Amino acid sequence: MCDILITMDQMQIADYLANKVFNKELKDGFYIMLKNKQIYYRNDYGRLVELYKISPGEAFVCIHFADRIIKSHKDPNMYLFPLMGFNGAWLLTESYLFKLGFYNPGLVYPATGLKYYAVVVLFSDRLVIELTDFDTAATNTGLRKIVMNMLGKSMLTQKETSLVEELQIQSKLEEQKLFAGHNWKEAYEIIYDYYIHHNTSLAKEVLAIVNAYNRVFEPYRAVYDTSTRQQVLM
């Protein structure tokens, strides 16, 4: 069991994760960071929970790390909007089910102590980290309500879920027009069209999406130069 609990704010969490990435201690994947700063790959965490070596209440940060270093260009969504980026609705859905204490072997394990959801993306020249408070994100995206409507009975009984149910929740989340009247897919395509195809006619829509994104997630953002390992203003 975790016997040393350490309080960290979002800036400290971001710096801690940045050091883990720069020291090559993380690979592509899904991780749970405990309140004692130990970080476990999803399945390793799940195994330790099942063996009663970790309590779900000891979880602190859910982390999705994506190594994009081989990309020839920055995906603007993953760089500028990682919480909404590629597969964002699925990753948030899956992570939130961890926090709610659901169980689906190989996919979801109870991690009821989770406070923050983090997306970490490594490019060749930049490391991007964004964190959002789970309660804030779940409320503002409508995810909390969707889960309650679909799994309400399970939340009071066996706390088990299936991949089918998880995909249905993801689908309903993706339908939400959270980003200036656009759903997740539409917003993703607009951002991509503006930044990659230089469609300047979308400038006002992009600004509206930026503002909506910040209202929905209230993210803490940190960007690091990969050569100096220092934070930069980008």
VOBARO-726845 format. One record per residue: x, y, z of N, C-alpha, C, O in turn; residue in one letter. Coordinates in steps of 0.1 Angstrom, whole numbers, padded with zeros to 4 digits, always signed. Example, Ala and Ser with C-alpha at 12.3 -4.5 7.8 and 13.67 -1.06 7.14 Angstrom:
+0132-0057+0078+0123-0045+0078+0132-0033+0078+0142-0033+0085A +0128-0022+0071+0137-0011+0071+0129+0000+0079+0134+0011+0080S 
This chain:
+0008-0012+0000+0000+0000+0000+0009+0013+0000+0020+0013+0005M +0003+0023-0006+0010+0036-0006+0010+0042+0008-0001+0044+0013C +0021+0045+0014+0021+0051+0027+0027+0065+0028+0027+0071+0039D +0031+0070+0017+0036+0084+0017+0028+0091+0006+0029+0089-0006I +0020+0101+0011+0012+0109+0002+0018+0122+0000+0022+0129+0010L +0019+0126-0012+0025+0139-0016+0016+0148-0023+0009+0144-0033I +0014+0160-0019+0005+0170-0025+0012+0177-0036+0023+0183-0034T +0007+0177-0048+0013+0184-0060+0003+0192-0067-0009+0187-0069M +0006+0204-0071-0003+0212-0079+0000+0209-0093+0008+0201-0097D -0008+0215-0102-0008+0211-0116+0006+0215-0122+0011+0207-0131Q +0012+0226-0119+0025+0229-0124+0036+0219-0120+0044+0215-0128M +0035+0214-0107+0045+0204-0102+0042+0191-0109+0052+0184-0112Q +0030+0188-0112+0027+0175-0119+0033+0176-0133+0039+0166-0137I +0030+0187-0140+0035+0188-0154+0051+0187-0154+0056+0180-0163A +0057+0194-0145+0072+0193-0144+0077+0179-0141+0087+0174-0147D +0070+0172-0133+0073+0158-0129+0072+0149-0141+0081+0141-0144Y +0061+0150-0148+0058+0142-0160+0068+0145-0171+0073+0136-0178L +0072+0158-0172+0081+0162-0183+0095+0155-0180+0101+0150-0189A +0099+0155-0168+0112+0148-0164+0111+0133-0167+0121+0127-0172N +0100+0127-0165+0098+0113-0167+0099+0110-0182+0106+0100-0187K +0094+0119-0191+0094+0117-0205+0109+0119-0210+0114+0111-0218V +0115+0130-0205+0129+0133-0210+0138+0123-0206+0149+0120-0212F +0136+0116-0194+0144+0105-0190+0141+0092-0195+0146+0081-0191N +0131+0092-0205+0127+0080-0212+0121+0069-0203+0123+0057-0205K +0114+0074-0193+0108+0064-0183+0093+0061-0187+0087+0053-0181E +0088+0068-0197+0074+0066-0202+0075+0062-0217+0083+0068-0224L +0066+0053-0221+0064+0050-0235+0049+0053-0238+0041+0055-0230K +0046+0052-0251+0032+0054-0255+0023+0046-0247+0026+0034-0245D +0013+0052-0241+0003+0044-0234-0004+0051-0223-0004+0063-0223G -0011+0044-0215-0021+0048-0205-0015+0045-0192-0011+0034-0189F -0014+0055-0183-0007+0053-0170-0016+0059-0159-0025+0068-0161Y -0014+0054-0147-0020+0059-0135-0009+0063-0125+0000+0056-0122I -0009+0076-0121+0001+0081-0111-0006+0081-0098-0017+0087-0096M +0001+0076-0088-0005+0076-0074-0001+0088-0067+0007+0097-0072L -0007+0090-0055-0004+0102-0047+0010+0102-0041+0014+0112-0036K +0017+0090-0042+0031+0090-0037+0040+0092-0049+0052+0090-0048N +0035+0096-0061+0042+0099-0073+0047+0087-0081+0053+0088-0091K +0044+0075-0076+0047+0063-0084+0037+0062-0096+0025+0066-0095Q +0043+0058-0108+0035+0058-0120+0035+0043-0125+0046+0037-0126I +0023+0038-0128+0022+0025-0133+0014+0024-0146+0004+0032-0149Y +0019+0016-0155+0011+0013-0168-0002+0007-0164-0003+0000-0154Y -0012+0010-0172-0026+0006-0169-0027-0008-0164-0033-0010-0153R -0023-0018-0171-0024-0032-0167-0017-0035-0155-0021-0044-0147N -0005-0029-0153+0003-0031-0141-0005-0026-0129-0006-0032-0118D -0011-0014-0130-0019-0008-0120-0031-0017-0117-0033-0020-0105Y -0037-0022-0127-0049-0031-0125-0046-0043-0118-0053-0048-0109G -0034-0049-0121-0030-0062-0115-0027-0059-0100-0031-0067-0091R -0021-0048-0097-0018-0045-0083-0031-0042-0075-0032-0045-0063L -0041-0036-0081-0054-0033-0075-0060-0047-0072-0066-0049-0061V -0060-0056-0082-0066-0069-0080-0060-0077-0069-0066-0085-0063E -0047-0075-0067-0039-0082-0057-0040-0074-0043-0034-0079-0033L -0048-0064-0043-0049-0055-0031-0036-0049-0026-0034-0047-0014Y -0027-0047-0035-0014-0041-0032-0015-0025-0034-0007-0018-0029K -0025-0021-0041-0028-0007-0043-0043-0005-0040-0051-0013-0045I -0046+0006-0033-0060+0009-0031-0064+0019-0042-0057+0028-0045S -0076+0017-0048-0081+0027-0058-0081+0041-0054-0080+0050-0062P -0082+0043-0041-0082+0057-0036-0068+0064-0036-0067+0076-0034G -0058+0056-0039-0044+0061-0039-0041+0067-0053-0031+0074-0055E -0050+0065-0063-0048+0071-0076-0049+0086-0076-0056+0091-0067A -0041+0093-0084-0041+0107-0084-0043+0114-0098-0051+0123-0100F -0035+0109-0107-0035+0114-0121-0036+0103-0131-0029+0093-0131V -0045+0104-0140-0047+0095-0152-0039+0102-0163-0042+0113-0167C -0030+0094-0169-0021+0100-0179-0022+0092-0193-0021+0080-0193I -0024+0100-0203-0023+0094-0217-0010+0100-0223-0010+0112-0226H +0000+0092-0226+0012+0097-0232+0013+0092-0247+0011+0080-0250F +0015+0101-0256+0016+0098-0270+0029+0104-0276+0032+0116-0274A +0037+0095-0281+0050+0099-0287+0048+0101-0302+0046+0092-0310D +0048+0114-0306+0046+0118-0320+0059+0123-0326+0059+0130-0336R +0070+0119-0320+0083+0124-0325+0087+0121-0339+0095+0127-0345I +0081+0110-0345+0084+0106-0358+0076+0114-0368+0078+0113-0380I +0066+0122-0364+0058+0130-0373+0066+0141-0380+0075+0147-0374K +0063+0143-0393+0071+0153-0400+0065+0167-0397+0072+0177-0400S +0053+0168-0392+0047+0181-0388+0039+0179-0375+0035+0167-0372H +0036+0189-0369+0028+0189-0357+0013+0188-0361+0008+0196-0368K +0006+0178-0356-0008+0177-0357-0014+0189-0349-0012+0189-0336D -0020+0199-0354-0024+0211-0347-0034+0207-0335-0034+0214-0325P -0042+0197-0337-0051+0193-0326-0043+0187-0314-0046+0190-0303N -0034+0178-0317-0026+0172-0306-0016+0182-0300-0013+0181-0288M -0012+0192-0308-0003+0202-0302-0010+0213-0295-0006+0216-0283Y -0021+0218-0300-0028+0230-0295-0039+0226-0286-0043+0233-0276L -0046+0214-0289-0058+0210-0282-0057+0195-0278-0066+0187-0282F -0047+0191-0270-0045+0177-0268-0056+0170-0260-0059+0158-0262P -0064+0178-0252-0075+0172-0245-0086+0169-0254-0095+0160-0251L -0087+0175-0265-0097+0173-0275-0092+0165-0287-0100+0160-0295M -0079+0163-0288-0072+0158-0300-0076+0144-0303-0087+0139-0299G -0068+0138-0312-0072+0124-0317-0077+0115-0307-0070+0112-0297F -0089+0109-0309-0094+0100-0300-0097+0105-0286-0098+0098-0276N -0098+0119-0285-0100+0125-0272-0112+0121-0264-0111+0119-0252G -0123+0119-0271-0136+0115-0264-0135+0102-0258-0140+0099-0247A -0128+0092-0266-0127+0079-0260-0118+0079-0248-0121+0072-0238W -0107+0086-0249-0097+0086-0238-0103+0092-0225-0101+0087-0214L -0111+0103-0227-0117+0109-0216-0127+0100-0210-0128+0099-0197L -0135+0093-0218-0146+0084-0213-0139+0073-0205-0144+0070-0194T -0129+0066-0211-0123+0055-0204-0117+0060-0191-0118+0053-0181E -0110+0071-0191-0104+0076-0179-0114+0079-0168-0112+0077-0156S -0125+0085-0172-0136+0089-0162-0142+0077-0156-0145+0077-0144Y -0143+0066-0163-0148+0053-0158-0139+0048-0147-0143+0042-0137L -0126+0050-0149-0116+0046-0138-0120+0054-0126-0121+0048-0115F -0121+0067-0127-0124+0075-0115-0137+0071-0108-0138+0072-0096K -0147+0067-0116-0159+0063-0110-0159+0049-0103-0169+0045-0097L -0148+0042-0105-0146+0029-0099-0151+0017-0106-0154+0007-0101G -0153+0019-0120-0158+0008-0128-0147-0002-0131-0135+0001-0129F -0151-0014-0135-0141-0024-0138-0145-0032-0150-0156-0036-0152Y -0135-0033-0159-0137-0041-0172-0123-0046-0175-0114-0039-0180N -0120-0059-0171-0106-0064-0172-0099-0061-0185-0104-0063-0196P -0087-0055-0184-0079-0052-0196-0081-0038-0201-0073-0032-0208G -0092-0031-0196-0096-0018-0201-0097-0008-0190-0091+0002-0189L -0106-0011-0180-0109-0002-0169-0107-0008-0156-0112-0019-0153V -0101-0001-0147-0099-0006-0133-0102+0006-0123-0101+0017-0127Y -0108+0002-0112-0111+0013-0102-0099+0021-0098-0089+0016-0095P -0101+0035-0099-0091+0044-0095-0098+0056-0089-0097+0068-0095A -0105+0054-0079-0115+0064-0074-0108+0077-0068-0115+0087-0067T -0095+0076-0065-0089+0088-0060-0084+0098-0070-0079+0109-0067G -0086+0095-0083-0082+0104-0094-0087+0118-0093-0099+0120-0090L -0078+0127-0094-0082+0141-0094-0080+0148-0108-0088+0156-0113K -0069+0144-0115-0065+0151-0127-0064+0141-0139-0061+0129-0137Y -0068+0146-0150-0066+0139-0163-0056+0146-0171-0057+0158-0173Y -0045+0139-0176-0034+0146-0183-0032+0139-0196-0033+0127-0198A -0029+0148-0206-0025+0143-0219-0011+0148-0222-0009+0160-0221V -0002+0139-0225+0012+0143-0227+0016+0139-0241+0015+0127-0245V +0021+0148-0249+0024+0145-0263+0038+0150-0266+0042+0162-0264V +0046+0141-0271+0060+0144-0274+0062+0145-0289+0059+0136-0297L +0067+0157-0293+0070+0160-0307+0086+0161-0308+0092+0160-0297F +0091+0162-0320+0106+0162-0321+0112+0174-0314+0123+0173-0308S +0105+0186-0314+0111+0198-0308+0103+0203-0296+0108+0212-0289D +0091+0198-0293+0083+0202-0282+0077+0191-0274+0073+0181-0280R +0075+0193-0261+0067+0184-0253+0056+0192-0248+0057+0202-0241L +0044+0187-0250+0032+0194-0246+0024+0186-0235+0022+0174-0237V +0021+0193-0225+0013+0186-0214+0002+0195-0210+0003+0207-0207I -0010+0189-0210-0022+0196-0205-0029+0187-0195-0030+0175-0196E -0034+0194-0184-0041+0188-0174-0055+0194-0172-0056+0207-0173L -0065+0186-0168-0077+0192-0165-0082+0185-0152-0079+0173-0150T -0090+0191-0144-0096+0185-0132-0107+0176-0137-0116+0180-0145D -0108+0164-0132-0118+0154-0137-0132+0159-0135-0140+0158-0144F -0135+0165-0124-0149+0169-0121-0153+0181-0130-0164+0181-0135D -0143+0190-0133-0146+0201-0142-0149+0196-0156-0159+0199-0162T -0140+0187-0161-0142+0182-0175-0155+0173-0176-0162+0175-0186A -0157+0165-0166-0169+0156-0167-0182+0164-0167-0192+0161-0173A -0182+0175-0159-0194+0184-0158-0196+0192-0171-0207+0192-0176T -0185+0198-0175-0186+0208-0186-0188+0201-0200-0194+0207-0209N -0183+0188-0201-0185+0181-0214-0199+0174-0214-0203+0169-0225T -0205+0173-0202-0218+0165-0202-0215+0150-0199-0225+0142-0199G -0202+0146-0198-0199+0132-0196-0205+0127-0183-0210+0115-0183L -0205+0134-0173-0211+0130-0160-0226+0126-0162-0230+0115-0157R -0233+0134-0169-0247+0131-0171-0249+0119-0180-0258+0111-0178K -0241+0118-0190-0242+0107-0200-0240+0094-0192-0247+0084-0194I -0230+0093-0184-0226+0081-0176-0238+0078-0167-0242+0066-0165V -0243+0088-0160-0254+0086-0150-0266+0080-0157-0272+0071-0152M -0269+0085-0169-0281+0080-0177-0279+0066-0182-0288+0058-0182N -0266+0062-0185-0264+0049-0191-0260+0038-0181-0264+0027-0182M -0253+0043-0170-0248+0033-0161-0252+0035-0147-0246+0030-0137L -0263+0043-0145-0268+0047-0132-0269+0035-0123-0265+0036-0111G -0276+0025-0127-0279+0013-0119-0266+0006-0115-0264+0001-0104K -0257+0005-0125-0244-0002-0122-0236+0006-0112-0228+0000-0105S -0237+0019-0112-0230+0027-0102-0234+0024-0088-0226+0027-0079M -0245+0019-0086-0250+0015-0073-0248+0001-0069-0250-0003-0058L -0245-0008-0079-0244-0022-0077-0231-0028-0080-0221-0026-0072T -0229-0035-0092-0217-0043-0094-0205-0035-0099-0194-0040-0099Q -0207-0022-0103-0197-0014-0108-0189-0020-0120-0177-0018-0121K -0195-0028-0128-0189-0034-0140-0194-0028-0152-0206-0023-0153E -0186-0027-0162-0190-0021-0175-0184-0030-0186-0176-0038-0184T -0189-0028-0198-0185-0035-0210-0180-0026-0220-0182-0014-0220S -0172-0032-0230-0167-0023-0241-0179-0017-0249-0178-0006-0253L -0189-0024-0251-0201-0019-0258-0206-0007-0251-0209+0003-0258V -0208-0008-0238-0213+0004-0230-0203+0016-0231-0208+0027-0232E -0191+0013-0230-0181+0023-0231-0181+0030-0245-0180+0043-0245E -0182+0023-0255-0183+0029-0269-0196+0037-0270-0196+0047-0277L -0207+0033-0264-0219+0040-0265-0218+0054-0258-0223+0064-0262Q -0211+0053-0246-0209+0066-0239-0200+0075-0247-0203+0087-0248I -0189+0069-0253-0180+0077-0262-0188+0084-0273-0186+0096-0276Q -0197+0076-0280-0204+0081-0291-0213+0093-0287-0214+0103-0294S -0220+0091-0275-0228+0102-0270-0220+0115-0267-0225+0126-0269K -0208+0112-0261-0200+0124-0258-0195+0131-0271-0195+0143-0271L -0192+0123-0281-0187+0129-0293-0198+0137-0300-0195+0146-0308E -0211+0134-0297-0222+0142-0303-0224+0155-0297-0230+0164-0303E -0219+0157-0285-0221+0170-0278-0214+0181-0286-0203+0181-0289Q -0222+0192-0288-0217+0203-0296-0211+0213-0286-0217+0224-0283K -0199+0210-0281-0193+0217-0270-0184+0229-0275-0182+0238-0267L -0180+0228-0287-0170+0237-0292-0176+0247-0302-0175+0246-0314F -0182+0258-0296-0188+0268-0304-0198+0263-0314-0198+0267-0326A -0206+0254-0310-0216+0248-0318-0212+0236-0327-0219+0231-0335G -0200+0232-0325-0194+0220-0332-0192+0208-0323-0188+0210-0311H -0194+0196-0328-0190+0185-0319-0175+0182-0320-0168+0189-0327N -0171+0171-0314-0156+0169-0313-0150+0167-0327-0140+0173-0330W -0157+0159-0336-0151+0156-0349-0151+0169-0358-0141+0171-0365K -0162+0176-0357-0163+0189-0365-0152+0199-0361-0145+0205-0369E -0150+0200-0348-0140+0210-0343-0126+0205-0347-0118+0213-0351A -0124+0192-0346-0111+0187-0350-0108+0190-0365-0097+0194-0368Y -0118+0188-0373-0116+0190-0388-0114+0205-0391-0106+0208-0400E -0121+0214-0384-0120+0228-0386-0106+0233-0382-0099+0240-0390I -0101+0228-0371-0087+0232-0366-0077+0227-0376-0068+0234-0380I -0079+0215-0381-0069+0209-0390-0069+0217-0403-0059+0220-0409Y -0081+0220-0408-0082+0227-0421-0076+0241-0420-0069+0245-0429D -0078+0247-0409-0072+0261-0407-0057+0261-0406-0051+0269-0413Y -0052+0252-0398-0037+0252-0396-0029+0245-0406-0018+0249-0409Y -0034+0234-0412-0027+0226-0422-0030+0231-0436-0020+0232-0444I -0042+0233-0439-0046+0238-0452-0047+0253-0454-0050+0258-0465H -0044+0260-0443-0044+0275-0443-0057+0281-0448-0056+0290-0456H -0068+0275-0444-0081+0281-0448-0084+0292-0438-0091+0290-0428N -0080+0304-0442-0081+0316-0433-0096+0320-0431-0099+0328-0422T -0105+0315-0440-0119+0319-0438-0125+0313-0425-0135+0317-0420S -0117+0304-0419-0122+0297-0407-0117+0304-0394-0118+0299-0383L -0110+0316-0396-0103+0322-0384-0113+0325-0373-0109+0322-0361A -0124+0330-0375-0134+0333-0365-0139+0321-0358-0141+0321-0345K -0141+0310-0366-0146+0298-0360-0135+0292-0351-0138+0286-0340E -0123+0293-0355-0112+0287-0348-0110+0294-0334-0108+0288-0324V -0111+0308-0335-0111+0315-0322-0122+0311-0313-0120+0310-0301L -0134+0310-0318-0145+0306-0310-0143+0292-0304-0147+0289-0293A -0137+0283-0312-0134+0269-0307-0123+0270-0296-0124+0263-0286I -0113+0278-0298-0103+0280-0287-0109+0285-0274-0106+0279-0264V -0118+0295-0275-0124+0300-0263-0133+0289-0256-0134+0288-0244N -0141+0282-0265-0149+0271-0259-0141+0260-0253-0144+0255-0242A -0130+0256-0259-0121+0246-0254-0116+0250-0240-0116+0242-0231Y -0112+0263-0239-0107+0267-0226-0118+0268-0215-0115+0265-0203N -0130+0271-0219-0141+0271-0210-0145+0257-0205-0148+0254-0193R -0145+0248-0215-0149+0234-0212-0139+0227-0203-0143+0221-0193V -0126+0228-0206-0116+0220-0199-0108+0228-0188-0103+0222-0179F -0108+0241-0189-0101+0249-0180-0087+0243-0178-0082+0241-0167E -0080+0241-0189-0067+0233-0188-0055+0241-0182-0054+0253-0184P -0047+0234-0176-0033+0239-0173-0024+0233-0184-0024+0221-0186Y -0017+0243-0190-0009+0239-0202+0006+0242-0199+0009+0253-0194R +0014+0233-0203+0029+0235-0202+0035+0229-0214+0033+0218-0219A +0044+0237-0220+0051+0233-0232+0066+0234-0230+0071+0244-0224V +0074+0224-0233+0088+0223-0231+0096+0222-0244+0092+0215-0253Y +0107+0229-0245+0116+0227-0256+0124+0214-0253+0130+0212-0243D +0124+0205-0263+0130+0192-0261+0145+0192-0260+0151+0183-0255T +0151+0203-0266+0166+0204-0266+0171+0209-0252+0181+0205-0247S +0163+0219-0247+0168+0225-0234+0161+0220-0222+0165+0222-0211T +0150+0213-0225+0141+0207-0214+0135+0218-0205+0130+0216-0194R +0135+0230-0210+0129+0242-0203+0115+0245-0209+0112+0243-0221Q +0106+0251-0200+0093+0255-0205+0095+0267-0215+0104+0276-0213Q +0086+0268-0225+0086+0279-0234+0071+0284-0235+0062+0277-0231V +0070+0296-0239+0056+0302-0240+0050+0299-0254+0051+0307-0263L +0044+0287-0255+0038+0284-0268+0026+0275-0265+0019+0271-0274M 
